[in-house]
Amino acid sequence: MRYEKGHKERTRQRIVDTASRRFREHGIEAEGMKSLLSAAGLTNGAFYNHFDSKEDLAREAITAAMNERLGRLRHWIGSDEGLAGMIRSYFSPRHRDHPGTGCPVAILSAEVARHSDIVRTAYTDGVTEFIELMATQWPGLPHDEALSRATALYGLMAGTMQVARATNDENLSARVLDGGMHAALALADVAPVAAEAALTRAIRRTQTDAKHR
């Protein structure tokens, strides 16, 4: 059977996207290839047309997940809310309750540590890029100090989310998220920026309302 141009690339990307989500939902080891390919709408035989091994796929899936989170960070940096918006979004119940679309660092770190170098390198590259982008949000700090703050902040975020997800006490989980968010905002020192952004939005709304009166 002849397929239209781009079919193989689209099929490969569908496998990667499905693996990126399901590995975060179920874990890399717990997710079987049969169920993963079924979720992608494919048969087992399709796998080896695109990947050499499950480790090869895990590398690609982690890269995709890290790039997704990097895109979200860029979104918040470009918004009025900046780093504060990213932090509040990260510590939300929605993020906690939907790991399949969430931060791979908060869900896969312990498992990645037991995988091959190709998987760990993909993870390391993603974490490094995320931290380096986050560090640009303190332009007044020396680069090493900004990197140190970004590293501490990301570790706080991921660790807090792990605890919030692990507990089966809803109230405790909410307190963990709330405490982590306030600690992260303080570490990031973004409260004044967030307040200024909120004031700017309020002024814009007032101006818009005045135009329509």
C-alpha positions as CSV (number, residue, x, y, z in Angstrom):
1,M,0.0,0.0,0.0
2,R,1.3,3.4,-0.9
3,Y,0.8,6.2,1.6
4,E,0.5,9.9,0.9
5,K,3.6,12.1,1.5
6,G,4.4,12.7,5.1
7,H,2.4,9.7,6.4
8,K,5.5,8.1,8.1
9,E,6.5,11.3,9.8
10,R,2.9,11.9,11.1
11,T,2.7,8.3,12.3
12,R,6.0,8.6,14.2
13,Q,4.9,11.9,15.7
14,R,1.6,10.3,16.9
15,I,3.5,7.6,18.6
16,V,5.8,10.1,20.3
17,D,2.9,12.3,21.4
18,T,1.0,9.3,22.8
19,A,4.1,8.0,24.6
20,S,4.8,11.4,26.1
21,R,1.4,11.6,27.6
22,R,1.0,8.0,28.7
23,F,4.5,7.7,30.2
24,R,3.6,10.7,32.4
25,E,0.3,9.1,33.3
26,H,1.4,5.6,34.0
27,G,5.2,5.6,34.1
28,I,7.7,4.4,31.5
29,E,8.0,0.9,32.8
30,A,4.3,0.4,33.6
31,E,3.2,1.5,30.2
32,G,3.2,-1.5,27.8
33,M,3.9,-1.1,24.2
34,K,0.7,-2.9,23.2
35,S,-1.5,-0.5,25.1
36,L,0.5,2.5,24.0
37,L,0.3,1.7,20.3
38,S,-3.4,0.8,20.7
39,A,-4.0,4.3,22.2
40,A,-2.2,5.7,19.2
41,G,-4.4,3.8,16.9
42,L,-1.7,1.5,15.6
43,T,-0.6,-2.2,15.8
44,N,2.5,-3.5,17.4
45,G,4.1,-4.1,14.1
46,A,4.2,-0.4,13.4
47,F,6.6,0.3,16.2
48,Y,9.8,-0.9,14.7
49,N,9.2,1.0,11.5
50,H,10.0,4.1,13.6
51,F,12.0,3.2,16.7
52,D,14.8,0.8,17.5
53,S,13.7,0.2,21.1
54,K,11.4,1.4,23.9
55,E,14.4,3.3,25.2
56,D,14.7,5.1,21.9
57,L,11.0,6.0,22.2
58,A,11.4,7.1,25.8
59,R,14.1,9.5,24.8
60,E,11.9,11.1,22.1
61,A,8.9,11.2,24.5
62,I,10.8,12.9,27.2
63,T,12.3,15.4,24.8
64,A,8.7,16.2,23.5
65,A,7.4,16.6,27.1
66,M,10.3,18.9,28.1
67,N,9.8,21.0,25.0
68,E,6.1,21.2,25.8
69,R,6.9,22.6,29.2
70,L,9.5,25.0,27.8
71,G,6.8,26.3,25.5
72,R,4.5,26.9,28.5
73,L,7.3,28.8,30.2
74,R,7.8,31.0,27.1
75,H,4.1,31.6,27.1
76,W,4.1,32.9,30.7
77,I,7.2,35.0,30.2
78,G,5.6,36.7,27.2
79,S,2.3,37.4,29.2
80,D,1.5,40.2,31.6
81,E,1.8,37.7,34.5
82,G,5.3,36.5,33.8
83,L,7.0,34.1,36.1
84,A,4.3,34.6,38.7
85,G,1.7,33.3,36.3
86,M,3.8,30.2,35.5
87,I,4.3,29.5,39.2
88,R,0.6,29.8,40.0
89,S,-0.3,27.6,37.0
90,Y,2.2,25.0,38.1
91,F,0.9,24.7,41.6
92,S,-2.8,24.5,40.5
93,P,-5.0,21.5,41.2
94,R,-5.5,21.1,37.5
95,H,-1.8,20.5,37.0
96,R,-1.7,18.1,40.0
97,D,-4.7,16.1,38.7
98,H,-3.5,15.8,35.0
99,P,0.0,14.5,35.0
100,G,-0.3,13.3,31.4
101,T,0.0,16.9,30.2
102,G,2.1,18.1,33.1
103,C,5.7,18.6,34.1
104,P,7.8,15.4,33.3
105,V,10.3,16.4,36.0
106,A,7.6,16.1,38.7
107,I,6.5,12.7,37.6
108,L,9.4,10.8,35.9
109,S,12.6,11.9,37.7
110,A,13.0,8.9,39.9
111,E,12.3,6.5,37.0
112,V,14.6,8.3,34.5
113,A,17.4,7.9,37.0
114,R,17.2,4.2,36.4
115,H,17.2,4.4,32.6
116,S,19.9,4.4,30.0
117,D,22.2,7.3,29.2
118,I,20.2,8.3,26.1
119,V,17.0,8.8,28.2
120,R,18.9,10.6,31.0
121,T,20.6,12.8,28.4
122,A,17.3,13.9,26.9
123,Y,16.0,14.6,30.4
124,T,19.2,16.5,31.4
125,D,19.1,18.6,28.2
126,G,15.4,19.5,28.8
127,V,16.0,20.5,32.5
128,T,19.1,22.5,31.6
129,E,17.2,24.5,28.9
130,F,14.2,25.1,31.2
131,I,16.5,26.4,34.0
132,E,18.5,28.6,31.6
133,L,15.3,30.2,30.2
134,M,14.0,30.7,33.7
135,A,17.2,32.4,34.8
136,T,16.7,35.1,32.2
137,Q,13.9,36.5,34.4
138,W,16.4,38.0,36.8
139,P,18.4,40.3,34.5
140,G,19.8,42.3,37.4
141,L,21.6,39.3,38.9
142,P,24.9,37.8,37.9
143,H,24.4,34.9,35.6
144,D,25.6,32.3,38.1
145,E,23.3,33.6,40.8
146,A,20.3,33.7,38.4
147,L,21.0,30.1,37.4
148,S,21.3,29.1,41.1
149,R,18.0,30.7,41.9
150,A,16.3,29.1,38.8
151,T,17.7,25.7,39.8
152,A,16.4,26.0,43.3
153,L,13.0,27.2,42.1
154,Y,12.6,24.3,39.7
155,G,13.6,21.8,42.3
156,L,11.1,23.3,44.7
157,M,8.3,23.2,42.2
158,A,8.9,19.6,41.1
159,G,9.4,18.3,44.6
160,T,6.3,20.0,45.9
161,M,4.2,18.6,43.1
162,Q,5.4,15.1,43.8
163,V,4.3,15.3,47.5
164,A,1.0,16.9,46.5
165,R,0.2,14.0,44.1
166,A,1.4,11.2,46.4
167,T,-0.8,12.0,49.4
168,N,-4.3,10.6,49.5
169,D,-5.4,13.4,52.0
170,E,-7.1,16.1,49.9
171,N,-6.7,18.8,52.5
172,L,-3.0,18.0,53.0
173,S,-2.5,18.0,49.2
174,A,-4.1,21.4,48.9
175,R,-1.9,22.8,51.8
176,V,1.2,21.3,50.1
177,L,0.4,23.1,46.8
178,D,-0.5,26.4,48.6
179,G,2.7,26.3,50.7
180,G,4.8,25.4,47.7
181,M,3.3,28.2,45.6
182,H,4.0,30.9,48.3
183,A,7.5,29.6,48.8
184,A,8.2,29.6,45.1
185,L,6.8,33.1,44.7
186,A,9.1,34.3,47.5
187,L,12.1,32.6,46.1
188,A,11.4,34.0,42.6
189,D,10.8,37.4,44.2
190,V,8.0,38.1,41.7
191,A,5.2,39.3,44.0
192,P,5.9,43.0,43.1
193,V,6.0,42.2,39.4
194,A,2.7,40.3,39.7
195,A,1.1,43.2,41.6
196,E,2.3,45.7,39.0
197,A,0.9,43.4,36.2
198,A,-2.4,43.2,37.9
199,L,-2.5,46.9,38.3
200,T,-1.7,47.3,34.6
201,R,-4.6,45.0,33.6
202,A,-7.0,46.8,35.9
203,I,-6.0,50.1,34.2
204,R,-6.5,48.7,30.8
205,R,-10.0,47.3,31.7
206,T,-10.9,50.8,33.1
207,Q,-9.8,52.4,29.9
208,T,-11.7,49.9,27.7
209,D,-14.8,50.4,29.8
210,A,-14.5,54.2,29.4
211,K,-14.3,53.9,25.7
212,H,-17.6,51.9,25.5
213,R,-19.6,54.2,27.8
